[in-house]
Amino acid sequence: MRHLSVPSKQTAHWRQYLASQGWLASGFGIHNLDSMRAIPLNDSAPNKIDIFTIVDLEAIKAGPKHWTDRLDKQLYDLHPELWPQSHDQIGDIIILKIPEKLNPYRGAIGQAILEQHSNVRAVCADEGVQGEFRIRKLDVIASGDGSISTQTRVREHGNQFYVNPQTAYYSPRLATERLNTLQVAIDLKAYLGRPIDICDPYAGVGPGLVPLANSTGLCNSITAADINPGAVELLKQNLPGHWAECRDARELSNEKPECADLLLVNLPHESIEHLPHLIPLLKTNSKSIIRAWAILDQSILGEIELKLREILSKEEIISLKLTATKSYSPSDAYTCIEIHLMRQSHQ
């Protein structure tokens, strides 16, 4: 079959171009030729396309587009409307909810997903959140290496860290917020003219702190805590060389007063209620920033801003901004609260 050989970095552009011209052969894969990629052409494609070479290569037949295509047809036809069409992938683990009627076929579901995704080690059925720390109960229904471990390594914006969705909460959907926090930290360092001190009392396994710790020259120190011991076990692995302990955030200032130029508060259902206990973590007589996240009713943001200003009434507020980042319910949104302030010494 004829293929158009293009630089690998331009693959997406040329594949789209060929499709727009009606020259892309559908149902076939793209060859990897080191620095080049070979895109399959159909019979209507011309013999010359731009400056690139057209080569004859064996066609790569594309596999099934969805894991359900790998199920036995008779099995699939039993409940065609129930088979899960979506899932979450965290590192090399896939997590999905399985309807009760499909429980007898968990093994077949897991095996089909493993065959569909070559980069997946384990497939887990999500049986809901449980316990004090509201973490997911997972059942490993298929494993490529025979292991039932749900610990995995995640790559995010060039950083790597360990997570275990069965012992600690982690959401890949907050990656953009973590990237925004990095920029805020960089700007604060530039303003202060020195490396900054950061505190995250609800750090989880540390996804919000790893990019800060890995940014050369950004941090002087990081103080990280979480009330979940399972999260702290991974937090210590992800933040070697920094203070990371299992603590109640509301009591942390007794142990680490004035430890932060930048304070992160990610406890979406209780961030505002906990805020009075966290203010003593901020340094005095120097500009500092609070970045907090809360699930808020968007119709009463004005009232919430007044409440925040009341909580911080003894401090000099430079700016206070509430930004909805994503919808949570018809009326509520996951909202970022960013406060720039100068905390006063009240001795």
C-alpha positions as CSV (number, residue, x, y, z in Angstrom):
1,M,0.0,0.0,0.0
2,R,1.2,3.5,-0.7
3,H,2.1,5.7,2.3
4,L,3.1,9.4,2.5
5,S,6.3,9.8,4.5
6,V,6.2,13.0,6.6
7,P,8.2,14.3,9.6
8,S,6.9,12.7,12.8
9,K,6.1,16.2,14.4
10,Q,3.9,17.0,11.4
11,T,1.9,13.7,11.4
12,A,-1.3,15.2,12.8
13,H,-1.3,18.1,10.3
14,W,-0.7,15.8,7.3
15,R,-3.2,13.2,8.4
16,Q,-5.9,15.9,8.7
17,Y,-4.9,17.3,5.3
18,L,-5.1,13.9,3.6
19,A,-8.5,13.3,5.2
20,S,-9.8,16.7,4.0
21,Q,-8.7,15.9,0.5
22,G,-10.3,12.4,0.6
23,W,-6.9,10.8,0.1
24,L,-6.5,9.1,3.6
25,A,-7.0,5.3,3.6
26,S,-9.4,4.5,6.4
27,G,-9.1,1.5,8.7
28,F,-5.3,1.4,8.6
29,G,-2.5,2.4,11.0
30,I,0.5,4.7,10.6
31,H,4.0,3.3,10.3
32,N,6.7,4.6,12.7
33,L,9.9,5.2,10.7
34,D,12.1,6.7,13.4
35,S,12.0,10.5,12.7
36,M,9.3,10.0,10.0
37,R,5.8,8.6,9.9
38,A,4.1,6.9,6.9
39,I,0.4,7.7,6.5
40,P,-1.7,5.3,4.4
41,L,-3.1,6.6,1.1
42,N,-6.1,5.4,-0.8
43,D,-6.3,4.8,-4.5
44,S,-7.6,8.3,-5.3
45,A,-4.4,10.0,-3.8
46,P,-2.1,11.5,-6.4
47,N,1.5,10.2,-7.0
48,K,3.0,13.4,-5.7
49,I,2.0,15.3,-2.6
50,D,4.0,18.4,-1.7
51,I,7.7,17.6,-1.3
52,F,7.3,14.3,0.5
53,T,8.2,10.8,-0.6
54,I,5.5,8.2,-1.3
55,V,6.6,4.7,-0.2
56,D,5.2,1.3,-0.6
57,L,4.7,-0.5,2.8
58,E,2.6,-3.3,4.1
59,A,-0.6,-2.0,5.4
60,I,-1.2,-2.0,9.2
61,K,-4.7,-3.1,9.8
62,A,-6.2,-1.1,12.7
63,G,-7.6,-3.1,15.6
64,P,-11.0,-2.7,17.2
65,K,-12.0,0.9,17.9
66,H,-13.5,0.1,21.3
67,W,-12.8,-2.7,23.8
68,T,-16.4,-3.9,23.5
69,D,-15.6,-5.0,20.0
70,R,-13.3,-7.6,21.5
71,L,-16.1,-9.3,23.4
72,D,-17.8,-12.4,22.1
73,K,-20.7,-11.2,20.0
74,Q,-23.2,-13.5,21.7
75,L,-22.1,-12.2,25.1
76,Y,-22.3,-8.6,23.9
77,D,-25.8,-9.1,22.5
78,L,-27.1,-10.2,25.9
79,H,-27.0,-6.6,27.2
80,P,-25.9,-4.3,24.4
81,E,-27.2,-1.2,26.2
82,L,-25.3,-1.8,29.5
83,W,-21.7,-2.2,28.4
84,P,-19.7,0.7,29.9
85,Q,-18.6,3.1,27.1
86,S,-16.3,5.3,29.3
87,H,-13.6,4.9,31.9
88,D,-10.9,6.7,33.8
89,Q,-7.2,5.9,33.2
90,I,-4.7,6.8,36.0
91,G,-1.2,5.8,35.1
92,D,-1.3,2.2,33.9
93,I,-4.6,1.5,35.6
94,I,-8.1,1.7,34.1
95,I,-11.1,2.2,36.4
96,L,-14.7,1.8,35.3
97,K,-18.1,1.3,36.8
98,I,-19.8,-2.0,35.9
99,P,-23.6,-2.4,36.1
100,E,-24.8,-5.1,38.4
101,K,-26.2,-7.2,35.6
102,L,-22.7,-7.4,34.1
103,N,-21.0,-8.5,37.2
104,P,-20.8,-12.2,36.0
105,Y,-18.7,-11.0,33.1
106,R,-16.2,-8.9,35.0
107,G,-13.3,-11.2,33.9
108,A,-14.3,-10.9,30.2
109,I,-14.6,-7.1,30.5
110,G,-11.2,-6.8,32.1
111,Q,-9.4,-9.0,29.6
112,A,-11.0,-7.1,26.6
113,I,-9.8,-3.8,28.0
114,L,-6.3,-5.2,28.6
115,E,-6.1,-6.3,25.0
116,Q,-7.4,-3.0,23.8
117,H,-4.9,-0.9,25.7
118,S,-1.3,-2.0,25.5
119,N,-0.1,0.5,28.1
120,V,-2.5,-0.7,30.8
121,R,-1.3,-3.1,33.6
122,A,-4.6,-3.5,35.5
123,V,-8.3,-3.0,35.1
124,C,-10.4,-2.2,38.2
125,A,-14.1,-2.1,38.9
126,D,-15.1,1.0,40.8
127,E,-17.4,0.0,43.7
128,G,-17.9,3.5,45.0
129,V,-16.3,5.7,47.7
130,Q,-16.0,4.5,51.3
131,G,-14.6,5.3,54.7
132,E,-13.6,8.5,56.5
133,F,-11.3,9.6,53.6
134,R,-13.9,9.0,50.9
135,I,-11.6,6.9,48.7
136,R,-12.6,4.5,46.0
137,K,-13.2,0.8,46.7
138,L,-11.6,-1.0,43.7
139,D,-11.7,-4.6,42.6
140,V,-8.9,-5.6,40.3
141,I,-10.8,-7.6,37.6
142,A,-7.8,-8.2,35.2
143,S,-4.1,-7.8,35.6
144,G,-1.4,-8.0,32.9
145,D,1.3,-9.0,35.4
146,G,-0.8,-10.9,37.9
147,S,-0.5,-8.2,40.6
148,I,-3.5,-6.8,42.4
149,S,-1.7,-3.6,43.4
150,T,-3.4,-0.4,42.5
151,Q,-0.4,1.8,43.0
152,T,0.8,3.4,39.8
153,R,2.9,6.3,38.5
154,V,1.4,9.3,36.8
155,R,3.0,11.7,34.4
156,E,1.6,15.2,34.3
157,H,3.1,18.2,32.6
158,G,6.5,16.7,32.6
159,N,6.4,15.5,36.2
160,Q,6.0,12.1,37.6
161,F,4.6,11.0,41.0
162,Y,3.0,7.9,42.6
163,V,-0.7,7.6,43.3
164,N,-3.0,4.8,44.6
165,P,-6.7,5.6,44.0
166,Q,-7.6,2.9,46.5
167,T,-5.8,4.6,49.4
168,A,-5.8,8.3,48.5
169,Y,-7.9,10.7,46.4
170,Y,-6.4,11.9,43.1
171,S,-8.0,13.6,40.2
172,P,-6.3,14.0,36.8
173,R,-8.9,16.6,35.9
174,L,-7.3,19.2,38.1
175,A,-4.0,19.2,36.2
176,T,-4.7,22.6,34.7
177,E,-5.3,24.1,38.1
178,R,-1.9,22.7,39.3
179,L,-0.2,24.3,36.3
180,N,-1.8,27.6,37.1
181,T,-0.6,27.3,40.7
182,L,3.0,26.9,39.4
183,Q,2.7,30.1,37.5
184,V,1.3,31.9,40.6
185,A,4.3,30.6,42.6
186,I,6.8,31.7,39.9
187,D,5.3,35.2,39.9
188,L,5.3,35.4,43.7
189,K,9.0,34.4,43.8
190,A,9.7,37.2,41.2
191,Y,7.8,39.7,43.4
192,L,9.6,38.7,46.6
193,G,13.0,38.4,44.9
194,R,13.8,35.1,46.7
195,P,12.8,31.4,46.7
196,I,9.4,31.0,48.4
197,D,8.1,28.8,51.2
198,I,5.0,26.8,50.4
199,C,2.4,25.0,52.6
200,D,-0.3,22.5,51.5
201,P,-2.2,21.2,54.6
202,Y,-4.4,19.0,52.3
203,A,-1.7,17.7,50.0
204,G,-3.0,14.2,49.3
205,V,-0.2,12.4,47.5
206,G,1.3,15.8,46.4
207,P,0.2,16.3,42.8
208,G,0.0,20.1,43.4
209,L,3.4,20.2,45.0
210,V,5.5,18.0,42.8
211,P,5.7,20.6,39.9
212,L,6.6,23.3,42.5
213,A,9.3,21.1,44.0
214,N,10.7,20.3,40.6
215,S,10.9,23.9,39.4
216,T,14.6,24.9,39.8
217,G,15.2,27.6,42.3
218,L,11.5,28.2,43.1
219,C,11.1,26.7,46.6
220,N,13.0,27.3,49.7
221,S,10.8,24.9,51.7
222,I,7.6,22.9,51.3
223,T,5.4,22.0,54.3
224,A,3.0,19.2,53.3
225,A,0.4,17.4,55.4
226,D,-2.7,15.3,55.0
227,I,-5.0,13.6,57.5
228,N,-5.0,10.4,55.5
229,P,-2.0,8.2,56.4
230,G,-2.3,6.3,53.1
231,A,-1.9,9.5,51.2
232,V,1.0,10.6,53.4
233,E,2.9,7.4,52.7
234,L,2.9,8.3,49.0
235,L,3.4,12.0,49.7
236,K,6.7,11.2,51.4
237,Q,7.8,9.3,48.2
238,N,6.8,12.1,45.9
239,L,8.4,14.9,48.0
240,P,11.7,13.5,49.2
241,G,13.7,16.0,51.3
242,H,10.6,18.1,52.3
243,W,8.5,18.1,55.5
244,A,5.5,15.7,54.9
245,E,3.5,14.4,57.8
246,C,0.1,13.1,58.8
247,R,-1.6,16.0,60.5
248,D,-5.0,17.7,61.0
249,A,-4.8,20.9,58.9
250,R,-6.6,22.8,61.6
251,E,-3.9,22.2,64.1
252,L,-0.9,22.5,61.8
253,S,-0.2,26.2,62.7
254,N,0.6,25.1,66.3
255,E,3.6,23.1,64.9
256,K,4.5,25.2,61.8
257,P,3.5,28.8,62.4
258,E,4.3,31.4,59.7
259,C,5.8,28.7,57.4
260,A,4.3,29.9,54.1
261,D,4.4,32.6,51.5
262,L,2.0,30.5,49.4
263,L,-0.8,28.6,51.1
264,L,-2.8,25.9,49.1
265,V,-6.2,25.0,50.5
266,N,-7.9,22.2,48.5
267,L,-10.8,20.8,50.6
268,P,-13.6,21.7,48.3
269,H,-16.5,21.1,50.6
270,E,-14.9,22.8,53.7
271,S,-12.1,25.1,52.5
272,I,-13.9,28.3,53.6
273,E,-14.8,26.9,57.0
274,H,-11.2,25.8,57.6
275,L,-9.7,29.0,56.5
276,P,-9.6,30.8,59.9
277,H,-7.5,27.9,61.3
278,L,-5.0,28.2,58.4
279,I,-4.2,32.0,58.4
280,P,-1.5,31.6,61.1
281,L,0.4,29.5,58.6
282,L,1.1,32.6,56.6
283,K,4.2,34.8,57.2
284,T,3.6,38.3,58.6
285,N,4.7,41.6,57.2
286,S,5.3,40.2,53.7
287,K,3.1,39.6,50.7
288,S,1.6,36.1,50.6
289,I,-1.0,34.3,48.5
290,I,-3.8,31.9,49.3
291,R,-5.0,29.6,46.5
292,A,-8.1,27.7,47.7
293,W,-10.7,25.6,45.9
294,A,-14.3,25.2,46.9
295,I,-17.6,24.0,45.5
296,L,-19.7,27.1,45.5
297,D,-23.2,28.2,44.5
298,Q,-22.5,30.6,41.7
299,S,-25.6,32.7,42.5
300,I,-24.2,33.8,45.9
301,L,-20.6,34.5,45.1
302,G,-21.0,38.1,46.3
303,E,-22.1,36.8,49.8
304,I,-19.2,34.3,49.8
305,E,-16.7,37.1,49.0
306,L,-18.1,39.2,51.9
307,K,-17.6,36.1,54.2
308,L,-14.0,35.7,53.1
309,R,-13.3,39.4,53.7
310,E,-14.8,39.1,57.2
311,I,-12.5,36.1,57.9
312,L,-9.5,38.1,56.8
313,S,-10.7,41.4,58.4
314,K,-7.5,41.7,60.4
315,E,-5.3,41.4,57.4
316,E,-4.5,43.8,54.5
317,I,-6.2,42.3,51.4
318,I,-4.4,43.3,48.2
319,S,-6.8,41.4,45.9
320,L,-9.5,38.7,46.2
321,K,-10.8,36.8,43.1
322,L,-13.2,33.9,42.7
323,T,-13.1,32.0,39.4
324,A,-15.4,29.1,38.4
325,T,-13.2,26.5,36.7
326,K,-15.7,23.7,36.0
327,S,-19.3,22.8,36.6
328,Y,-20.1,20.6,39.6
329,S,-24.0,20.7,39.4
330,P,-26.6,22.9,37.8
331,S,-26.0,25.7,40.4
332,D,-22.6,24.9,41.8
333,A,-19.1,25.1,40.3
334,Y,-15.6,24.1,41.4
335,T,-14.2,27.5,42.1
336,C,-10.7,28.8,42.6
337,I,-10.3,31.4,45.3
338,E,-7.1,33.5,45.0
339,I,-6.3,36.0,47.7
340,H,-3.2,38.2,47.7
341,L,-2.6,39.8,51.1
342,M,-0.3,41.2,53.7
343,R,-0.8,39.5,57.0
344,Q,-0.3,41.8,59.9
345,S,1.6,40.9,63.1
346,H,-1.0,40.9,65.9
347,Q,1.3,40.4,68.8
